[in-house]
Each structure stands twice: as structure tokens, then as C-alpha cells.
Amino acid sequence: MNEKVFLCAISNINSGTCSEDCRFCSQSVRYKADIERYKQKPIPDIIEEARAAKASGALGFCLVTAHKGLDERTLDFVCETAEAVNAAVPGLRLIACNGTASVAQLETLKRAGVKAYNHNLETARAFYPEICTTHPWDERYETCKNVNAVGLKLITGGIFGLGETHKDRVSMLESLASLNPVSVPINFYHHNPALPLGPNPLTTNEALELITLTRGMLPNAERIMVAGGRELMFGERQGEIFAAGANSIVIGNYLTTAGRDRNVDLAMLASLGLDVADRVAE
């Protein structure tokens, strides 16, 4: 595979404060998972994370908040953070991931220097009530349409291993394809004992097949990203995700779980003869 691998890092700028009941999410206050919780990460700390991400070869840097969607206070904080990161660490593509958002809110983020917005569908429309009852799937889809409407780059994907059927997985991928995302983050459910869902039932071989299925059903997406759950799902076989169809990974830590050491990931890519992408098309 001669394609360069796009690296993205994420910063959990607001953690563990969500009141929604998404059964896969340790950031919901309902499940009392043992995670770090805070309302606003100091902006100097976020800037240092951005510098470390860029030094590791990341082109994307995502500002994530743990709420159902944007409110005025969160929007102000994300915009302030985006402007500060862009000024201090030029050259990163700033991504916002802040839940449901209106056209007006997304336009405000765009003016603040955000280039892309990540909002995952999570699973199929029909299966969604099994994992979340406090807001509808259609609201998520509408936010993705809003992202396209304002001209931000759309990043949207989902989670495998929530108890969904294969039909559900195909349905989710069909919905994702209908939105024409530039990047599709594929997550593999990382079980936390505080959550009501059981452990991820997928095998490594099944997970690799799902990456291939995703690539096949979204041929126009620039990137198929393997994100949360990569280390747990693939273990010593992480290098196989690229032959399966992935061309992007999250490097560093995730929202509430630790990722693999960045140097180990970079060494893996080098051992596979894969180059790290050093530019992104605007």
C-alpha cells in the first residue's frame, strides 16, 4: 500500500459532564465510570497537546467536548481555544467534535478557524434506540447535513461491537455514504465495567473485515480512520488494518482511555513501509 497515513490527535477539552444516556459512553454522568471529569481544560494545556501532536506528525487536531450539543458557553470556549491553538501551533487542521450543532453555530466555529466537524452517527438508525434514548438518531444525521451546508469538512463514522447485527452495520455505512464525508472514523467499542453494555463480541478477523467493508461502501471518502478501541481490538495485529483498507489512525490518547505510545505507532508505520502524510488538501 503506497498511500500515506493521515495522523490525527484528539484533546478532551471538557470531560465526563454529559447527562445523556448513551450506553457505550463512560463520559455520561449516569454510569459513574471511574474517569477524570472537568468542565474546561486550561487552554495552555491544550496548546501543549497540539504542539506534541504536530511534533509526532499529526495533521488533524480535534477539540472534543462531552455534551449532547453546543450551547453558548461551550461554543465560546471552543472558539477561544481554536483561535489560541491556530495562533500558537500553525499548520494543524483544527477539528471540532461538540455534539449536535445548528448551521449558525457551525458558521461561528468556521469563523474561529475550525476546518472540519466530527459528529458520528454511532450506529444504524433502527438500532440506535437500543443504545441511546435521550436524543434521536435523526438529530445526529441533521447535524451532519448542517456541516455540509456551511462548507466545513464532514467527519462522521460509528462504533462496531455494541450488540448490533450485521444488517445494522451495513445500514449505518449506507447512511454514512449518503453524507459524503471526507473522513470516516471507525471505533471498536472499548468496554468499561461501569457501562450497561457487555464486552465487544467481535474477533480481530471480524473487525478487519468491517474495515474492508467500510472502505468498499465509502469509496469516495478520503480517509478511513481506525480510532477508539484500536489497541484493544487488534493488539499485535494493528499493522493489518492498513491492508484491510484504513489509511488514518488516531495517535496518542483517546477521550477517557490511553492510547499506545506515539513512537511505537510511528515505528509500526515505518516497519510497514508506510509514510506519514505531511499535508492535507484544503
C-alpha positions in Angstrom: 0.0 0.0 0.0 1.7 3.2 -1.2 -0.9 5.6 0.3 0.3 7.9 3.1 -1.2 7.5 6.5 -3.0 10.6 7.9 -2.5 11.0 11.7 -5.0 12.7 13.9 -4.8 13.6 17.6 -7.7 14.4 20.0 -7.9 16.6 23.0 -10.7 16.1 25.6 -11.2 19.7 26.4 -14.3 19.0 28.6 -14.6 15.6 30.2 -17.2 13.4 31.9 -20.0 16.0 32.2 -22.6 14.6 29.8 -26.2 13.9 31.0 -27.2 11.8 28.0 -27.7 8.0 28.4 -25.5 6.7 25.5 -24.9 3.2 26.8 -21.4 3.0 25.3 -20.0 6.2 26.8 -18.1 6.5 30.0 -18.5 10.2 29.9 -22.1 10.0 30.8 -22.7 11.0 34.4 -25.4 8.4 34.7 -23.0 5.4 34.8 -20.4 6.8 37.3 -17.4 5.4 35.4 -14.1 6.0 37.0 -12.7 8.7 34.7 -11.3 12.2 35.1 -14.0 14.8 35.0 -13.6 18.6 34.4 -15.5 21.4 32.8 -12.8 23.2 30.9 -9.2 22.1 30.3 -6.8 25.1 30.5 -6.1 26.4 27.1 -2.3 26.4 27.7 -2.5 22.7 28.3 -4.5 22.2 25.1 -1.8 24.2 23.2 0.9 21.9 24.6 -1.1 18.9 23.4 -1.4 20.4 20.0 2.4 21.0 19.8 3.1 17.4 20.8 0.6 16.2 18.2 2.2 18.2 15.5 5.7 17.0 16.5 4.5 13.4 16.2 3.3 14.1 12.6 -0.4 14.6 13.2 -2.1 16.9 10.7 -5.5 16.8 12.4 -6.2 18.0 16.0 -9.7 17.6 17.3 -11.3 19.6 20.2 -13.8 17.4 21.9 -16.5 18.3 24.5 -18.7 15.9 26.4 -22.2 17.3 26.0 -25.2 16.5 23.9 -24.5 19.5 21.8 -23.3 23.1 21.6 -24.6 25.7 24.0 -23.4 29.3 24.1 -20.8 28.8 26.8 -19.3 25.7 25.1 -19.3 27.4 21.7 -17.5 30.4 23.2 -14.9 28.1 24.8 -14.3 26.0 21.6 -13.9 29.2 19.5 -11.5 30.7 22.0 -9.5 27.5 22.1 -9.4 27.2 18.3 -8.2 30.7 17.9 -5.4 30.2 20.5 -4.3 26.9 19.0 -4.2 28.2 15.5 -2.1 31.2 16.6 0.3 29.1 18.7 0.6 25.9 16.5 0.1 26.8 12.9 -0.2 24.1 10.3 -2.7 21.8 12.1 -6.2 21.2 10.7 -8.5 22.0 13.6 -11.5 19.7 14.0 -14.3 20.3 16.4 -16.4 17.5 17.9 -19.0 19.1 20.1 -22.2 17.1 19.6 -25.4 18.4 17.8 -24.9 21.8 16.2 -27.0 24.2 14.2 -26.0 25.9 11.0 -25.4 29.2 12.9 -23.2 27.5 15.5 -21.2 25.7 12.8 -20.7 29.0 10.9 -19.4 30.5 14.2 -16.9 27.7 14.5 -15.8 28.2 10.9 -15.1 31.9 11.5 -13.0 30.9 14.5 -10.7 28.8 12.3 -12.2 25.3 12.7 -11.8 23.5 9.4 -13.8 20.3 10.0 -16.5 19.0 12.3 -16.8 15.4 13.6 -20.2 14.1 14.5 -20.7 10.3 14.4 -23.9 8.5 13.6 -22.7 5.8 16.0 -24.8 3.0 14.6 -27.8 2.3 12.4 -31.0 4.3 12.7 -33.0 1.2 13.6 -30.6 0.1 16.3 -30.0 3.5 17.9 -32.8 3.4 20.4 -31.1 0.3 21.9 -28.1 2.4 22.9 -29.5 5.9 23.4 -32.9 7.2 24.4 -32.3 10.8 25.3 -31.9 12.1 21.8 -32.8 10.7 18.4 -30.5 9.4 15.6 -32.2 11.8 13.2 -30.8 14.7 15.2 -27.3 13.4 14.6 -27.9 13.0 10.9 -29.3 16.5 10.7 -26.1 17.9 12.3 -24.0 16.1 9.7 -26.1 17.7 7.0 -25.6 21.1 8.6 -21.8 20.6 8.5 -22.0 20.1 4.8 -24.3 23.1 4.4 -21.8 25.5 5.9 -18.8 24.2 4.0 -16.9 22.6 6.8 -15.2 19.2 6.1 -17.5 16.5 7.4 -16.1 13.7 9.6 -18.6 11.1 10.6 -18.4 7.4 11.5 -19.6 5.0 14.1 -18.9 2.2 16.6 -18.8 -1.6 16.0 -19.4 -4.1 18.7 -22.4 -2.5 20.5 -24.6 -5.6 20.0 -25.7 -4.6 16.6 -26.4 -7.0 13.8 -24.5 -7.1 10.5 -27.6 -5.7 8.9 -27.3 -2.7 11.3 -23.7 -2.3 10.3 -24.5 -2.1 6.6 -27.3 0.3 7.3 -25.0 2.6 9.2 -22.5 2.6 6.4 -25.2 3.3 3.9 -26.2 6.3 5.9 -22.6 7.5 6.2 -22.1 7.2 2.5 -25.2 9.3 1.8 -23.5 12.2 3.7 -20.3 12.1 1.6 -17.9 12.5 4.5 -14.2 13.4 3.9 -13.2 11.1 6.7 -14.9 8.1 8.4 -13.7 7.3 11.9 -14.4 3.7 12.8 -14.4 2.9 16.5 -14.5 -0.5 18.2 -16.4 -0.5 21.5 -14.0 -0.4 24.4 -15.8 -1.9 27.3 -15.9 -0.3 30.7 -17.4 -2.3 33.6 -19.5 0.7 34.7 -21.4 0.7 31.4 -24.6 -1.3 30.8 -23.3 -2.9 27.6 -21.4 -6.2 27.6 -17.9 -6.6 26.2 -17.3 -6.2 22.5 -18.1 -9.6 20.9 -16.1 -9.0 17.7 -13.0 -11.0 16.8 -9.9 -9.4 15.3 -10.7 -11.1 11.9 -14.3 -9.8 12.0 -13.0 -6.3 12.8 -10.6 -6.4 9.9 -13.4 -7.5 7.6 -15.5 -4.5 8.8 -12.7 -2.1 7.9 -12.7 -3.6 4.4 -16.5 -3.3 4.2 -16.3 0.3 5.3 -13.8 1.1 2.6 -15.8 -0.7 0.0 -19.0 1.1 0.9 -17.5 4.5 1.1 -15.1 4.6 -1.8 -15.2 8.4 -2.1 -14.1 9.1 1.5 -10.5 10.4 1.5 -9.8 8.6 4.8 -11.0 5.5 6.7 -9.7 6.1 10.2 -9.4 3.4 12.8 -10.0 5.3 16.1 -11.1 4.2 19.5 -10.5 0.7 20.5 -7.7 0.0 18.0 -5.2 -1.2 20.6 -7.6 -3.4 22.4 -9.3 -4.9 19.3 -6.2 -5.6 17.2 -3.4 -6.0 19.7 -0.2 -7.2 18.0 -2.1 -7.2 14.7 -2.6 -3.5 14.4 -0.5 -3.3 11.3 -3.1 -5.3 9.4 -5.6 -2.5 9.5 -3.9 -0.7 6.6 -4.0 -3.7 4.2 -7.7 -4.0 5.2 -8.4 -0.5 3.9 -7.6 2.0 6.6 -5.4 5.0 5.8 -5.7 7.0 9.0 -5.3 6.5 12.8 -5.7 8.4 16.0 -2.3 8.9 17.5 -1.8 9.4 21.3 -4.5 9.1 23.9 -8.3 8.9 23.4 -11.0 10.7 25.4 -11.0 8.6 28.5 -8.6 5.7 27.6 -4.9 5.7 27.0 -3.6 5.1 23.5 -0.3 3.5 22.5 2.9 5.4 22.8 3.2 7.6 19.7 6.7 6.4 19.0 5.5 2.8 18.9 2.9 3.8 16.3 5.4 5.7 14.2 7.8 2.7 14.3 4.9 0.4 13.2 4.2 2.6 10.2 7.9 2.7 9.3 8.2 -1.1 9.6 5.3 -1.4 7.2 6.9 1.0 4.7 4.1 3.5 5.2 4.8 7.2 5.1 3.1 9.7 7.3 1.0 12.3 5.4 2.6 15.7 5.6 -0.1 17.8 4.0 -3.8 17.7 3.6 -5.9 19.0 0.7 -8.0 22.0 1.6 
